[in-house]
Amino acid sequence: MPGFDRGAAAAQADASAAGWEAEAGPGGAILLFGRDGPFHASCGGLADLAQGLRITPDTAFRWASITKQVLASLVVREGPDLEETLGGHIPGLSPAVGSVTIGHALGMTSGLPDAMEAAWQTHVPPTTAMSRAMLFDFVARLPALNYAQGTEISYTNTGYRLLQHLMEARLGEMGEVWQDRYFRPLGMAGTRFPEDWTDPVPGLARGYWRDGQGRWHEGRYGPHFSASGGLAGSARDLAAWLAALLAGSGSLVGTLEALSAPRRLLDGRETAYGLGLGRSPLGGHRMFGHGGSLPGFKNHVLLSRELDAGVVVLTNREETDSLGLALSVMAAGLGLPPAPPPAAGLLGPGLYAAADGGPFWIEVTADAVSFLGTQERLYAGGDGWAVSCSPYMWIRLRQDGPAIEGEVNHAARRFLPVGEAACDPAWAGEWRHEEFGAAFRVAEDGGSIRMGAGPLQANMPLTPLGAGRAVFRRADGPWAQRPCLHFQGGTARIVSNRCRVLDFHRA
């Protein structure tokens, strides 16, 4: 087994940070660590563009979904059995939501619609303030699951949000529990668990996104933070957590094994996601880690026990390929190319729709695919397959004549090119979701949709896919959504990657 060249990994990290430094815009911190703690730090760019504050290893960032492994650690240590259901512990959940097991909720195989994605489908954009009580009431009433739990994988924050309610009923306020169990013993003095985007966090970098004219803007996020993604702290603190996880020391004895153990679908197939940790392949090695994204922040961590090494990537710029950057640093330490060969040319570019008439679609570009509006970079996987490296957007596709077939998130899919298709005037009119008080209107020719409340209403063109399907695009700051409308008689379902359950009916 080849060793890990710490110097080569450090040089790669330095090169990435140097690019941020040369641009003199937002940037990030990259820390390399082993079981004994950090051994190299590379920083570049500015934490605050207005004040010109430089990023250091002690600059605080929003960790976003890297938080999930901390909650999962607590659940496996002090929570109920993974086979017990959410409804068995949390009153007031709909039958569908309550039926989900704790193991499926942690392992991204629950089928639970994502809270933010579902809210956006009811015209609440992600910059809108939503309290914890509002969000709980909303997700508790979700009428169905995206798919039968245990049959595929789809990233969702909802299970982790609900598990915070469950664990706090057992142990007390989550932030203080984490401080007591983990952060104070590990010396993570700067780590915080804010409840809202506006809550002060000492030394926190501002997150930025760049518009089409190259101008930087600060990101904003409205919903209440939860244990699915609320932690904030420095790269040094995060490296301390991960080093303890890698070493299995103190209160984290056996935790890495529990979080990274293979999880399986109901048919026995293994997924690439454990409990708050995913698996990304790199050469012949398994890297365990997780990403995190909030408006203006893109992060990723990877670690390997066999190499006694890992990397923290925290950035305050939206366009960062944080997984790719983390993989390139670890690859340098192994003497591997910075990335697998791209999938360019393996799949025909263009728009494709599900062959069975369902509301699923992909759009292929040179080396990436967008599935239900979520884009993922693709690499050559051998024998004509185009594959992803993401544990929570697992893709394996190949060209079959004019069609593209394979698996997306472990569900078999076959897509056909979208040929001549037209919007249908029969779609025209107002469509309502009475339970959540939302509505939209399709123009008389069926060619556009008007959606939103008050001055937030917008007209968006519909792109027809055939068989009663059409997609549209909307954006809120750096985040975009491309839902599919699936019209079936008097029902129109809005379908996106993370929410596929909301049916609107003719007014």
C-alpha positions as CSV (number, residue, x, y, z in Angstrom):
1,M,0.0,0.0,0.0
2,P,1.6,3.3,-1.0
3,G,2.2,5.9,1.7
4,F,0.9,9.4,1.7
5,D,3.4,12.2,0.7
6,R,2.5,15.0,3.1
7,G,4.8,17.4,1.3
8,A,3.2,16.8,-2.1
9,A,-0.3,17.3,-0.7
10,A,0.8,20.5,1.0
11,A,2.2,21.8,-2.3
12,Q,-1.1,21.2,-4.0
13,A,-3.0,23.0,-1.2
14,D,-0.6,25.9,-1.5
15,A,-1.1,26.2,-5.2
16,S,-4.9,26.4,-4.8
17,A,-4.6,29.0,-2.0
18,A,-2.2,31.0,-4.2
19,G,-4.9,31.3,-6.8
20,W,-7.3,32.9,-4.4
21,E,-4.5,35.1,-3.1
22,A,-3.6,36.4,-6.5
23,E,-7.3,37.2,-7.3
24,A,-7.6,39.3,-4.1
25,G,-11.3,38.3,-3.8
26,P,-13.0,35.7,-1.5
27,G,-11.0,32.6,-0.9
28,G,-10.6,29.9,1.7
29,A,-8.6,27.8,4.1
30,I,-7.1,24.3,3.4
31,L,-5.8,22.3,6.3
32,L,-4.1,18.9,6.2
33,F,-4.3,16.8,9.3
34,G,-3.5,13.3,10.6
35,R,-4.7,11.6,13.8
36,D,-2.4,13.9,15.8
37,G,-4.0,17.1,14.4
38,P,-3.2,19.6,11.6
39,F,0.2,19.5,9.9
40,H,-0.1,22.1,7.2
41,A,-2.3,25.1,6.5
42,S,-2.8,27.0,3.2
43,C,-4.9,30.2,3.2
44,G,-5.7,32.8,0.5
45,G,-8.1,35.5,-0.2
46,L,-10.3,37.7,1.9
47,A,-12.8,36.9,4.6
48,D,-14.5,40.3,4.2
49,L,-14.2,42.3,1.0
50,A,-15.4,45.5,2.5
51,Q,-12.8,45.5,5.3
52,G,-10.0,43.7,3.5
53,L,-9.7,41.0,6.2
54,R,-7.5,38.1,5.3
55,I,-8.4,34.5,5.7
56,T,-6.4,32.6,8.3
57,P,-6.7,29.0,9.8
58,D,-8.7,30.6,12.6
59,T,-11.2,32.4,10.4
60,A,-14.7,31.1,11.0
61,F,-16.8,29.7,8.1
62,R,-20.3,28.2,8.0
63,W,-19.7,24.5,7.9
64,A,-23.1,23.8,6.4
65,S,-23.8,20.1,5.9
66,I,-20.5,19.0,7.4
67,T,-22.6,19.4,10.6
68,K,-24.4,16.2,9.8
69,Q,-21.6,13.9,10.9
70,V,-21.6,15.6,14.4
71,L,-25.3,15.0,14.8
72,A,-24.9,11.4,13.5
73,S,-22.1,10.8,16.0
74,L,-24.5,11.8,18.8
75,V,-27.3,9.6,17.5
76,V,-25.2,6.5,17.3
77,R,-23.7,7.2,20.7
78,E,-26.9,8.2,22.7
79,G,-29.9,7.9,20.3
80,P,-32.5,5.2,19.8
81,D,-32.1,2.2,17.6
82,L,-31.7,2.9,13.9
83,E,-34.6,0.7,13.1
84,E,-37.1,2.7,15.2
85,T,-39.2,5.2,13.3
86,L,-39.4,9.0,13.6
87,G,-43.1,8.8,14.3
88,G,-42.4,6.6,17.3
89,H,-40.5,9.5,19.0
90,I,-41.9,12.7,17.5
91,P,-45.6,13.4,17.8
92,G,-47.6,15.2,15.1
93,L,-45.9,13.8,12.0
94,S,-47.9,12.7,8.9
95,P,-48.1,9.0,8.4
96,A,-45.6,9.1,5.5
97,V,-43.0,11.2,7.4
98,G,-43.5,9.3,10.7
99,S,-43.0,5.9,9.0
100,V,-39.3,6.7,8.2
101,T,-36.7,4.9,10.2
102,I,-33.9,6.7,11.9
103,G,-31.3,4.7,9.9
104,H,-32.9,5.7,6.6
105,A,-33.2,9.4,7.8
106,L,-29.5,9.5,8.5
107,G,-28.5,7.5,5.4
108,M,-30.2,9.6,2.8
109,T,-32.4,6.7,1.8
110,S,-35.5,8.0,3.5
111,G,-37.4,9.5,0.6
112,L,-38.2,12.5,2.8
113,P,-38.6,15.6,0.7
114,D,-36.1,18.3,1.5
115,A,-37.7,21.1,3.5
116,M,-36.1,24.1,1.7
117,E,-36.8,22.6,-1.7
118,A,-40.4,21.8,-0.8
119,A,-40.9,25.3,0.6
120,W,-39.5,26.9,-2.6
121,Q,-42.1,24.9,-4.6
122,T,-44.8,26.6,-2.5
123,H,-43.2,30.0,-3.3
124,V,-41.1,30.5,-0.2
125,P,-37.5,31.2,-1.6
126,P,-34.5,30.2,0.5
127,T,-33.8,33.9,1.5
128,T,-37.1,34.1,3.3
129,A,-37.0,34.0,7.1
130,M,-38.7,30.8,8.5
131,S,-38.7,30.0,12.2
132,R,-38.0,26.6,13.6
133,A,-41.7,26.2,14.5
134,M,-42.8,27.1,11.0
135,L,-40.4,24.6,9.4
136,F,-41.4,21.8,11.8
137,D,-45.1,22.4,11.1
138,F,-44.4,22.4,7.3
139,V,-42.3,19.2,7.1
140,A,-44.6,17.4,9.6
141,R,-47.5,17.9,7.1
142,L,-45.6,16.6,4.0
143,P,-48.1,14.2,2.4
144,A,-45.8,11.6,0.9
145,L,-42.2,10.4,0.4
146,N,-40.3,11.0,-2.9
147,Y,-39.9,7.2,-3.2
148,A,-40.4,4.2,-0.9
149,Q,-37.7,4.4,1.8
150,G,-34.7,2.2,1.2
151,T,-35.2,1.9,-2.6
152,E,-32.8,4.7,-3.7
153,I,-30.8,7.6,-2.4
154,S,-31.6,11.3,-2.5
155,Y,-30.0,14.1,-0.5
156,T,-32.3,15.7,2.0
157,N,-31.9,17.8,5.1
158,T,-35.3,16.9,6.6
159,G,-34.4,13.7,8.4
160,Y,-31.5,15.5,10.2
161,R,-33.8,18.4,11.0
162,L,-36.3,16.1,12.6
163,L,-33.6,14.1,14.5
164,Q,-32.6,17.3,16.2
165,H,-36.1,17.5,17.7
166,L,-35.8,13.9,18.8
167,M,-32.4,14.2,20.4
168,E,-33.2,17.4,22.1
169,A,-36.2,15.8,23.8
170,R,-33.8,13.2,25.2
171,L,-30.7,15.3,26.0
172,G,-31.4,19.0,26.0
173,E,-30.5,21.9,23.7
174,M,-28.3,20.7,20.9
175,G,-25.6,23.4,20.9
176,E,-24.9,22.9,24.6
177,V,-24.9,19.1,24.3
178,W,-22.3,19.3,21.5
179,Q,-20.2,21.7,23.5
180,D,-20.3,19.4,26.5
181,R,-19.7,16.1,24.7
182,Y,-17.3,17.2,21.9
183,F,-16.2,20.7,21.4
184,R,-14.9,21.7,24.9
185,P,-13.0,18.4,25.4
186,L,-11.4,18.8,21.9
187,G,-10.4,22.5,22.4
188,M,-12.8,23.7,19.7
189,A,-13.3,27.1,21.4
190,G,-14.5,29.0,18.4
191,T,-17.1,26.5,17.2
192,R,-20.7,27.8,17.4
193,F,-24.2,26.6,16.6
194,P,-26.2,29.7,15.5
195,E,-29.9,29.4,15.0
196,D,-30.1,32.1,12.3
197,W,-28.0,33.7,9.6
198,T,-28.0,36.9,11.5
199,D,-26.7,35.5,14.8
200,P,-23.2,36.8,15.5
201,V,-20.4,34.3,15.2
202,P,-16.9,35.6,16.2
203,G,-14.5,36.0,13.3
204,L,-17.0,34.8,10.8
205,A,-16.2,35.2,7.1
206,R,-18.8,36.6,4.8
207,G,-19.9,34.4,2.0
208,Y,-19.9,35.6,-1.6
209,W,-21.3,34.7,-5.0
210,R,-20.4,36.3,-8.4
211,D,-23.0,37.4,-10.9
212,G,-22.7,37.2,-14.7
213,Q,-20.9,40.5,-14.8
214,G,-18.2,39.3,-12.4
215,R,-19.5,41.4,-9.4
216,W,-19.4,39.9,-5.9
217,H,-22.5,39.8,-3.8
218,E,-23.0,38.5,-0.2
219,G,-25.1,35.4,0.2
220,R,-28.2,35.3,2.3
221,Y,-30.2,32.4,3.8
222,G,-33.5,32.8,5.6
223,P,-34.7,29.5,7.2
224,H,-33.8,28.5,10.8
225,F,-30.5,26.6,11.0
226,S,-30.7,23.1,12.3
227,A,-28.4,20.2,13.1
228,S,-28.5,19.4,9.4
229,G,-26.2,22.3,8.6
230,G,-25.9,25.0,11.3
231,L,-22.4,24.7,12.7
232,A,-19.8,27.5,12.2
233,G,-16.2,27.5,13.1
234,S,-12.6,27.7,11.9
235,A,-10.7,25.2,9.7
236,R,-8.5,24.6,12.7
237,D,-11.4,23.6,14.9
238,L,-12.9,21.4,12.2
239,A,-9.5,19.7,11.7
240,A,-9.4,19.0,15.5
241,W,-12.8,17.3,15.3
242,L,-11.8,15.2,12.2
243,A,-8.4,14.3,13.8
244,A,-10.2,12.9,16.8
245,L,-12.6,11.1,14.6
246,L,-9.7,9.6,12.7
247,A,-7.9,8.6,15.9
248,G,-11.0,7.3,17.5
249,S,-10.1,9.1,20.7
250,G,-12.1,10.1,23.8
251,S,-15.8,10.3,23.2
252,L,-15.3,9.3,19.5
253,V,-14.1,5.8,20.1
254,G,-15.6,3.6,17.3
255,T,-17.5,6.5,15.8
256,L,-15.7,6.6,12.4
257,E,-16.5,2.9,12.0
258,A,-20.1,3.5,12.8
259,L,-20.6,6.5,10.5
260,S,-18.7,5.0,7.6
261,A,-20.0,1.5,7.7
262,P,-21.7,0.5,4.5
263,R,-25.5,1.1,4.3
264,R,-27.7,-1.0,2.0
265,L,-30.9,-0.5,0.1
266,L,-33.7,-3.0,0.7
267,D,-32.5,-5.1,-2.3
268,G,-29.1,-5.5,-0.7
269,R,-27.2,-3.0,-2.9
270,E,-24.6,-0.9,-1.0
271,T,-24.8,2.8,-1.2
272,A,-21.9,5.3,-1.0
273,Y,-23.4,7.2,1.9
274,G,-23.2,6.0,5.5
275,L,-24.4,8.1,8.5
276,G,-23.4,11.7,7.9
277,L,-20.3,10.6,6.0
278,G,-20.1,9.7,2.3
279,R,-17.5,7.6,0.4
280,S,-15.6,9.0,-2.5
281,P,-13.3,6.8,-4.6
282,L,-9.7,7.9,-5.2
283,G,-7.5,5.4,-7.0
284,G,-7.8,2.2,-5.0
285,H,-8.6,4.1,-1.8
286,R,-11.9,5.0,-0.1
287,M,-12.1,8.5,1.1
288,F,-14.7,9.3,3.7
289,G,-16.1,12.8,4.1
290,H,-18.8,15.3,3.4
291,G,-19.5,18.5,1.7
292,G,-21.4,21.6,2.8
293,S,-23.1,24.4,1.0
294,L,-24.8,27.6,2.1
295,P,-25.1,30.8,-0.1
296,G,-21.5,32.0,-0.5
297,F,-19.9,29.0,1.2
298,K,-18.6,25.8,-0.4
299,N,-16.8,23.2,1.8
300,H,-15.6,19.7,1.8
301,V,-13.7,17.4,4.1
302,L,-12.0,14.0,3.3
303,L,-10.1,11.6,5.5
304,S,-8.6,8.1,5.3
305,R,-7.6,6.0,8.3
306,E,-5.3,3.8,6.2
307,L,-3.3,6.9,5.1
308,D,-3.6,8.6,8.5
309,A,-4.4,11.8,6.6
310,G,-7.3,14.1,5.7
311,V,-8.1,17.5,4.3
312,V,-10.4,20.4,5.3
313,V,-11.5,22.8,2.6
314,L,-13.6,25.8,3.7
315,T,-14.3,28.6,1.3
316,N,-16.4,31.7,1.2
317,R,-16.9,31.7,-2.6
318,E,-19.9,30.1,-4.2
319,E,-18.4,28.7,-7.4
320,T,-15.8,26.5,-5.6
321,D,-15.7,22.8,-6.6
322,S,-14.9,21.9,-3.0
323,L,-15.0,18.1,-3.6
324,G,-12.8,18.4,-6.6
325,L,-10.3,20.6,-4.7
326,A,-10.3,18.2,-1.7
327,L,-9.7,15.2,-4.0
328,S,-6.9,17.0,-5.8
329,V,-5.0,17.6,-2.6
330,M,-5.4,14.0,-1.4
331,A,-4.5,12.7,-4.9
332,A,-1.3,14.7,-4.8
333,G,-0.3,13.0,-1.6
334,L,-0.8,9.6,-3.4
335,G,1.0,10.6,-6.5
336,L,-2.2,10.4,-8.6
337,P,-3.6,12.8,-11.2
338,P,-5.6,15.6,-9.6
339,A,-8.8,14.2,-11.1
340,P,-10.1,11.1,-12.9
341,P,-10.3,11.5,-16.7
342,P,-13.4,13.5,-17.6
343,A,-16.4,11.9,-19.3
344,A,-16.2,14.2,-22.3
345,G,-17.6,12.5,-25.4
346,L,-19.2,9.6,-23.7
347,L,-22.7,11.0,-23.6
348,G,-24.4,13.0,-26.4
349,P,-25.0,16.6,-25.2
350,G,-28.6,17.8,-25.0
351,L,-31.9,17.5,-23.2
352,Y,-33.4,14.0,-22.5
353,A,-36.6,12.9,-20.8
354,A,-37.6,9.7,-19.1
355,A,-38.5,7.0,-21.7
356,D,-41.5,5.8,-19.6
357,G,-43.2,9.3,-19.6
358,G,-42.3,10.0,-16.0
359,P,-41.3,13.5,-14.8
360,F,-37.5,12.7,-14.8
361,W,-35.1,14.4,-17.2
362,I,-31.4,15.1,-17.7
363,E,-29.4,17.7,-19.6
364,V,-25.9,16.6,-20.7
365,T,-23.0,19.0,-21.3
366,A,-19.4,18.3,-22.2
367,D,-18.4,16.7,-18.8
368,A,-21.4,17.1,-16.6
369,V,-25.1,16.1,-16.3
370,S,-28.0,17.9,-14.7
371,F,-30.6,15.5,-13.2
372,L,-33.9,17.3,-12.3
373,G,-31.9,20.5,-12.2
374,T,-29.0,19.3,-9.9
375,Q,-25.7,19.3,-11.8
376,E,-22.9,16.8,-11.2
377,R,-19.5,16.5,-12.9
378,L,-18.9,13.2,-14.7
379,Y,-15.8,11.1,-15.2
380,A,-14.8,8.2,-17.4
381,G,-15.7,5.0,-15.5
382,G,-14.5,2.4,-18.1
383,D,-16.5,0.4,-20.7
384,G,-18.2,3.6,-21.9
385,W,-19.7,4.5,-18.5
386,A,-19.9,8.1,-17.3
387,V,-19.8,8.2,-13.5
388,S,-19.8,10.7,-10.7
389,C,-17.6,10.8,-7.6
390,S,-20.3,12.2,-5.3
391,P,-21.7,9.8,-2.6
392,Y,-25.1,11.6,-2.5
393,M,-25.5,12.1,-6.3
394,W,-24.4,8.7,-7.4
395,I,-24.6,8.5,-11.2
396,R,-23.6,5.8,-13.7
397,L,-24.8,6.4,-17.3
398,R,-23.9,5.3,-20.8
399,Q,-25.1,6.0,-24.3
400,D,-27.3,3.3,-25.9
401,G,-27.9,4.5,-29.5
402,P,-29.9,7.7,-29.2
403,A,-30.9,6.9,-25.6
404,I,-29.0,7.3,-22.3
405,E,-29.4,4.6,-19.7
406,G,-28.0,3.5,-16.4
407,E,-28.6,4.5,-12.8
408,V,-29.1,7.8,-10.9
409,N,-29.0,7.5,-7.2
410,H,-29.3,3.7,-7.6
411,A,-32.6,3.9,-9.4
412,A,-32.6,2.5,-13.0
413,R,-33.3,5.2,-15.5
414,R,-33.6,5.4,-19.3
415,F,-33.8,8.7,-21.1
416,L,-34.7,9.6,-24.7
417,P,-33.7,12.8,-26.5
418,V,-36.3,15.5,-26.4
419,G,-37.3,16.0,-30.0
420,E,-40.1,18.2,-31.3
421,A,-42.3,19.0,-28.4
422,A,-44.8,21.8,-27.8
423,C,-46.5,23.3,-24.8
424,D,-50.1,22.4,-24.5
425,P,-52.8,25.1,-24.2
426,A,-54.7,22.5,-22.0
427,W,-52.2,23.3,-19.2
428,A,-53.5,26.9,-19.1
429,G,-55.2,28.3,-16.0
430,E,-54.7,28.5,-12.3
431,W,-53.4,25.5,-10.2
432,R,-53.6,25.4,-6.4
433,H,-52.3,23.5,-3.5
434,E,-54.9,24.1,-0.8
435,E,-53.0,22.5,2.1
436,F,-50.1,24.9,1.8
437,G,-51.9,27.9,0.3
438,A,-49.8,28.1,-2.9
439,A,-50.8,28.6,-6.5
440,F,-49.4,29.2,-10.0
441,R,-50.9,30.2,-13.3
442,V,-50.0,28.9,-16.8
443,A,-50.5,31.2,-19.7
444,E,-53.2,30.7,-22.3
445,D,-50.9,29.2,-24.8
446,G,-49.3,26.9,-22.2
447,G,-45.9,28.5,-22.8
448,S,-45.1,30.1,-19.5
449,I,-45.8,29.9,-15.8
450,R,-46.5,32.8,-13.4
451,M,-45.4,31.9,-9.9
452,G,-44.8,33.7,-6.6
453,A,-46.5,36.0,-4.2
454,G,-47.1,39.8,-4.6
455,P,-44.2,41.6,-6.1
456,L,-42.2,38.4,-6.1
457,Q,-44.3,37.0,-8.9
458,A,-42.4,36.2,-12.0
459,N,-43.2,34.9,-15.5
460,M,-40.9,32.0,-16.6
461,P,-41.0,30.3,-20.0
462,L,-41.8,26.6,-20.0
463,T,-39.6,24.2,-22.0
464,P,-41.7,21.2,-23.1
465,L,-40.4,17.7,-22.8
466,G,-43.4,15.9,-24.3
467,A,-45.9,13.6,-22.6
468,G,-47.4,16.4,-20.5
469,R,-44.0,17.5,-19.1
470,A,-42.2,20.9,-19.1
471,V,-39.4,22.4,-17.2
472,F,-38.7,26.0,-16.1
473,R,-35.9,27.8,-14.2
474,R,-36.0,30.3,-11.3
475,A,-33.2,31.6,-9.1
476,D,-32.7,33.3,-5.8
477,G,-29.3,34.7,-5.5
478,P,-26.7,32.0,-6.3
479,W,-29.2,29.2,-6.0
480,A,-31.2,28.0,-9.0
481,Q,-34.0,25.5,-9.3
482,R,-35.3,23.8,-12.5
483,P,-38.5,22.0,-11.6
484,C,-40.4,19.7,-13.9
485,L,-44.2,20.2,-14.2
486,H,-46.0,17.0,-14.9
487,F,-49.5,17.5,-16.0
488,Q,-52.0,14.6,-15.7
489,G,-55.6,15.6,-16.2
490,G,-56.6,17.8,-13.3
491,T,-53.3,17.4,-11.4
492,A,-50.0,19.1,-11.9
493,R,-47.1,17.8,-9.9
494,I,-43.9,19.9,-9.3
495,V,-40.9,17.6,-9.4
496,S,-37.3,18.5,-8.5
497,N,-34.5,16.3,-7.3
498,R,-35.2,16.8,-3.6
499,C,-39.0,17.2,-3.6
500,R,-41.4,15.2,-5.8
501,V,-44.6,15.1,-3.8
502,L,-46.6,18.3,-4.1
503,D,-49.7,18.1,-6.3
504,F,-51.5,21.2,-7.5
505,H,-55.1,21.0,-8.7
506,R,-57.1,23.2,-11.0
507,A,-58.6,26.1,-9.2
